[in-house]
Amino acid sequence: MANIGSYFSIAAIFIFALFTTSPSLCLAVRKFLSSETDTKFIKTWCDATTYPDLCFVTFSSYAAEIQDSPKTLTTKSLFVALNSTRLASKNLTDISKTQGLKPRETEALQDCVEEIGDSIDELKRSIVEMDETAGKSFAFRMSDIQTWVSAALTDEDTCMDGFSETATDGDVKANMRTLIEKVAHLTSISLAFVNHYAGANK
């Protein structure tokens, strides 16, 4: 019977020859392995949030960009929360112009648009501060970001509270809650990342 070790040697030579004669295959394998590592990094961070499934689905598509960088992941989460909040603001504004709304519904929508506007400003300030390197210390900078993202989440929660009154139509309330809940969940994830990043770099 042939020596088992010789089979492994032959296999190793074959694999080496395959990779050296097929650079595209080698690159594809490297990208796959790198992507697997990056995805695990994102999953580890997402598992520490309140909404791990939403988190992983949202950020795993950015794995190649994020790689294993806590700062890049945290910054990306702020951008995602900001873009989602901007879209919600546009939708809320459009809904507020709908004919046939009750006065209470119109008032709640207008208040919500204002709250979401504040949330957008706070997320934008946080993104600018993440890229800042001069002036403040890291701890002071992160403290400001934590305050702003937390305030953005509070604004979004306040927006939803405006639709909890019984005077608000059930359909309007359901639509608003669906719209704002996702925004609030993404902001919550971003806040968790900010807190994690700040704590890991003290």
Sine and cosine of phi, psi and omega as CSV:
sin_phi,cos_phi,sin_psi,cos_psi,sin_omega,cos_omega
0.00,0.00,0.68,-0.73,-0.03,-1.00
-0.91,0.41,0.53,-0.85,0.02,-1.00
-0.91,0.42,0.77,-0.63,-0.03,-1.00
-0.88,0.48,-0.59,0.81,-0.01,-1.00
-0.86,0.50,-0.55,0.84,-0.02,-1.00
-0.93,0.37,-0.54,0.84,0.05,-1.00
-0.90,0.44,-0.68,0.73,0.03,-1.00
-0.89,0.45,-0.62,0.78,0.01,-1.00
-0.90,0.44,-0.70,0.71,0.02,-1.00
-0.89,0.45,-0.66,0.75,0.00,-1.00
-0.90,0.45,-0.66,0.75,0.00,-1.00
-0.89,0.46,-0.67,0.74,0.01,-1.00
-0.90,0.44,-0.66,0.75,-0.02,-1.00
-0.89,0.45,-0.72,0.70,-0.01,-1.00
-0.89,0.45,-0.68,0.74,0.01,-1.00
-0.88,0.48,-0.70,0.71,-0.01,-1.00
-0.90,0.43,-0.63,0.78,-0.02,-1.00
-0.90,0.45,-0.69,0.73,-0.04,-1.00
-0.95,0.32,-0.59,0.81,-0.03,-1.00
-0.97,0.23,-0.43,0.90,0.01,-1.00
-1.00,-0.10,-0.13,0.99,0.01,-1.00
-0.75,-0.66,0.98,0.20,-0.02,-1.00
-0.84,0.54,-0.57,0.82,-0.03,-1.00
-0.91,0.42,-0.62,0.78,0.04,-1.00
-0.92,0.40,-0.68,0.73,0.02,-1.00
-0.86,0.51,-0.71,0.71,0.00,-1.00
-0.90,0.44,-0.64,0.77,0.00,-1.00
-0.89,0.45,-0.67,0.74,0.01,-1.00
-0.91,0.41,-0.67,0.74,0.02,-1.00
-0.88,0.47,-0.66,0.75,0.02,-1.00
-0.90,0.44,-0.64,0.77,0.01,-1.00
-0.89,0.45,-0.73,0.68,-0.01,-1.00
-0.90,0.43,-0.64,0.77,0.03,-1.00
-0.90,0.43,-0.67,0.75,0.00,-1.00
-0.89,0.45,-0.64,0.77,0.03,-1.00
-0.88,0.48,-0.67,0.74,0.00,-1.00
-0.91,0.41,-0.70,0.71,-0.01,-1.00
-0.90,0.44,-0.64,0.77,0.00,-1.00
-0.91,0.42,-0.63,0.78,0.04,-1.00
-0.89,0.45,-0.63,0.78,0.04,-1.00
-0.87,0.48,-0.73,0.68,0.00,-1.00
-0.90,0.43,-0.65,0.76,0.00,-1.00
-0.89,0.45,-0.64,0.77,0.02,-1.00
-0.87,0.50,-0.70,0.71,0.02,-1.00
-0.94,0.35,-0.65,0.76,-0.02,-1.00
-0.91,0.41,-0.57,0.82,-0.01,-1.00
-0.89,0.46,-0.34,0.94,-0.01,-1.00
-1.00,-0.01,0.04,1.00,0.00,-1.00
-0.99,-0.14,0.15,-0.99,0.01,-1.00
-0.97,0.25,-0.39,0.92,-0.04,-1.00
-0.80,-0.60,0.94,0.35,-0.11,-0.99
-0.89,0.46,-0.59,0.80,-0.02,-1.00
-0.92,0.39,-0.76,0.65,0.05,-1.00
-0.86,0.51,-0.65,0.76,-0.01,-1.00
-0.87,0.50,-0.77,0.64,-0.07,-1.00
-0.92,0.38,-0.67,0.74,0.02,-1.00
-0.88,0.48,-0.63,0.77,-0.04,-1.00
-0.95,0.32,-0.69,0.72,-0.18,-0.98
-0.98,-0.19,-0.24,0.97,0.02,-1.00
-0.90,0.43,-0.45,0.89,0.02,-1.00
-0.94,0.34,-0.26,0.97,0.03,-1.00
-0.98,-0.22,0.27,0.96,-0.12,-0.99
-0.83,0.56,-0.68,0.73,-0.04,-1.00
-0.90,0.44,-0.57,0.82,0.01,-1.00
-0.97,0.22,-0.67,0.75,-0.07,-1.00
-0.97,0.24,-0.63,0.78,-0.08,-1.00
0.80,0.59,-0.87,-0.49,0.02,-1.00
-0.83,-0.56,0.60,0.80,-0.04,-1.00
-0.99,-0.14,0.93,-0.37,0.03,-1.00
-0.86,0.51,-0.63,0.78,-0.02,-1.00
-0.92,0.40,-0.68,0.73,0.00,-1.00
-0.90,0.44,-0.67,0.75,0.02,-1.00
-0.90,0.44,-0.70,0.72,-0.01,-1.00
-0.90,0.44,-0.70,0.71,0.02,-1.00
-0.90,0.44,-0.68,0.73,0.03,-1.00
-0.87,0.49,-0.64,0.77,0.00,-1.00
-0.90,0.44,-0.58,0.82,0.04,-1.00
-0.92,0.39,-0.66,0.75,0.04,-1.00
-0.90,0.44,-0.68,0.73,-0.01,-1.00
-0.89,0.45,-0.69,0.72,0.03,-1.00
-0.89,0.45,-0.66,0.75,0.00,-1.00
-0.90,0.45,-0.74,0.67,-0.01,-1.00
-0.89,0.46,-0.64,0.77,0.03,-1.00
-0.91,0.41,-0.63,0.78,0.00,-1.00
-0.93,0.36,-0.64,0.77,0.05,-1.00
-0.88,0.47,-0.68,0.74,0.01,-1.00
-0.90,0.44,-0.66,0.75,0.03,-1.00
-0.89,0.46,-0.64,0.76,0.01,-1.00
-0.88,0.48,-0.68,0.74,0.02,-1.00
-0.90,0.44,-0.70,0.72,0.00,-1.00
-0.90,0.44,-0.65,0.76,0.02,-1.00
-0.90,0.44,-0.67,0.74,0.02,-1.00
-0.89,0.46,-0.67,0.75,0.02,-1.00
-0.90,0.43,-0.68,0.74,-0.02,-1.00
-0.91,0.41,-0.59,0.81,-0.03,-1.00
-0.90,0.43,-0.32,0.95,0.01,-1.00
-1.00,-0.04,0.01,1.00,-0.02,-1.00
-0.93,0.38,0.66,-0.75,0.03,-1.00
-0.96,0.27,0.54,-0.84,0.12,-0.99
1.00,0.00,0.12,0.99,0.04,-1.00
-0.96,0.27,0.55,-0.83,0.09,-1.00
-0.95,0.32,0.45,-0.89,0.01,-1.00
-0.82,0.58,-0.63,0.78,0.00,-1.00
-0.91,0.41,-0.61,0.79,0.01,-1.00
-0.93,0.36,-0.67,0.75,0.03,-1.00
-0.88,0.47,-0.69,0.73,0.00,-1.00
-0.89,0.45,-0.69,0.72,0.00,-1.00
-0.90,0.44,-0.64,0.77,0.03,-1.00
-0.90,0.43,-0.69,0.73,0.00,-1.00
-0.90,0.43,-0.65,0.76,0.06,-1.00
-0.90,0.45,-0.65,0.76,-0.03,-1.00
-0.91,0.41,-0.67,0.74,0.03,-1.00
-0.86,0.51,-0.64,0.77,0.02,-1.00
-0.91,0.40,-0.69,0.72,0.02,-1.00
-0.89,0.46,-0.69,0.72,0.00,-1.00
-0.92,0.40,-0.56,0.83,0.08,-1.00
-0.88,0.48,-0.66,0.75,0.05,-1.00
-0.90,0.44,-0.65,0.76,0.01,-1.00
-0.88,0.48,-0.67,0.74,0.03,-1.00
-0.87,0.50,-0.72,0.70,0.00,-1.00
-0.87,0.49,-0.66,0.75,-0.04,-1.00
-0.93,0.36,-0.62,0.79,0.04,-1.00
-0.93,0.36,-0.63,0.78,0.05,-1.00
-0.89,0.46,-0.69,0.72,0.03,-1.00
-0.88,0.47,-0.61,0.79,-0.01,-1.00
-0.91,0.42,-0.66,0.75,0.00,-1.00
-0.90,0.43,-0.69,0.72,0.03,-1.00
-0.87,0.49,-0.67,0.74,-0.04,-1.00
-0.93,0.37,-0.53,0.85,0.03,-1.00
-0.89,0.46,-0.53,0.85,-0.02,-1.00
-1.00,0.03,-0.14,0.99,-0.02,-1.00
-0.97,0.25,0.65,-0.76,0.01,-1.00
-0.82,-0.57,-0.34,0.94,-0.04,-1.00
-0.99,-0.16,0.30,-0.96,0.09,-1.00
1.00,0.06,-0.98,-0.17,-0.09,-1.00
-0.92,0.39,0.38,-0.92,0.13,-0.99
-0.96,0.28,0.30,-0.95,0.01,-1.00
-0.85,0.53,-0.70,0.71,-0.05,-1.00
-0.89,0.46,-0.67,0.74,0.00,-1.00
-0.92,0.40,-0.67,0.74,-0.01,-1.00
-0.89,0.46,-0.72,0.69,-0.01,-1.00
-0.92,0.39,-0.54,0.84,0.05,-1.00
-0.89,0.46,-0.65,0.76,0.05,-1.00
-0.90,0.44,-0.69,0.72,-0.01,-1.00
-0.89,0.45,-0.69,0.73,0.03,-1.00
-0.86,0.52,-0.67,0.75,0.01,-1.00
-0.89,0.45,-0.70,0.71,-0.06,-1.00
-0.94,0.35,-0.68,0.73,-0.01,-1.00
-0.93,0.37,-0.61,0.79,0.06,-1.00
-0.89,0.45,-0.64,0.77,0.03,-1.00
-0.92,0.40,-0.62,0.78,0.04,-1.00
-0.88,0.48,-0.67,0.74,0.02,-1.00
-0.91,0.42,-0.63,0.77,0.04,-1.00
-0.89,0.46,-0.67,0.74,0.03,-1.00
-0.87,0.50,-0.67,0.75,-0.01,-1.00
-0.92,0.39,-0.63,0.78,0.06,-1.00
-0.91,0.42,-0.63,0.78,0.03,-1.00
-0.90,0.45,-0.62,0.79,0.05,-1.00
-0.86,0.51,-0.73,0.69,0.00,-1.00
-0.91,0.42,-0.57,0.82,-0.01,-1.00
-0.88,0.47,-0.48,0.88,-0.02,-1.00
-0.92,0.40,-0.27,0.96,-0.02,-1.00
-0.96,-0.28,0.25,0.97,-0.02,-1.00
-1.00,0.02,-0.18,0.98,-0.02,-1.00
-0.95,0.32,0.53,-0.85,-0.01,-1.00
-0.92,0.39,-0.35,0.94,-0.01,-1.00
-0.95,0.32,-0.24,0.97,-0.01,-1.00
-1.00,0.09,0.75,-0.67,0.00,-1.00
-0.85,0.52,0.60,-0.80,-0.06,-1.00
-0.86,0.51,-0.68,0.74,0.00,-1.00
-0.91,0.41,-0.69,0.73,0.02,-1.00
-0.89,0.47,-0.70,0.71,-0.01,-1.00
-0.88,0.48,-0.70,0.72,-0.02,-1.00
-0.90,0.43,-0.69,0.72,0.00,-1.00
-0.90,0.44,-0.67,0.74,0.00,-1.00
-0.92,0.40,-0.67,0.75,-0.02,-1.00
-0.90,0.44,-0.68,0.74,0.03,-1.00
-0.88,0.48,-0.67,0.74,-0.04,-1.00
-0.92,0.40,-0.74,0.67,-0.11,-0.99
-0.99,0.16,-0.51,0.86,-0.02,-1.00
-0.86,0.52,-0.70,0.71,0.00,-1.00
-0.89,0.45,-0.66,0.75,0.05,-1.00
-0.86,0.50,-0.73,0.69,-0.01,-1.00
-0.90,0.43,-0.62,0.79,0.01,-1.00
-0.92,0.39,-0.66,0.75,0.03,-1.00
-0.92,0.39,-0.60,0.80,0.05,-1.00
-0.93,0.37,-0.61,0.79,0.06,-1.00
-0.88,0.47,-0.67,0.74,0.04,-1.00
-0.89,0.47,-0.70,0.72,0.01,-1.00
-0.88,0.47,-0.66,0.75,0.03,-1.00
-0.89,0.46,-0.64,0.77,0.05,-1.00
-0.88,0.47,-0.66,0.75,0.03,-1.00
-0.91,0.42,-0.69,0.73,0.01,-1.00
-0.87,0.50,-0.72,0.70,0.00,-1.00
-0.89,0.45,-0.67,0.74,0.01,-1.00
-0.90,0.44,-0.73,0.69,0.00,-1.00
-0.89,0.45,-0.67,0.74,0.01,-1.00
-0.90,0.43,-0.70,0.71,-0.03,-1.00
-0.93,0.38,-0.55,0.84,-0.04,-1.00
-0.97,0.24,-0.25,0.97,-0.06,-1.00
-0.89,-0.45,0.37,0.93,0.06,-1.00
-0.94,0.33,0.00,0.00,0.00,0.00
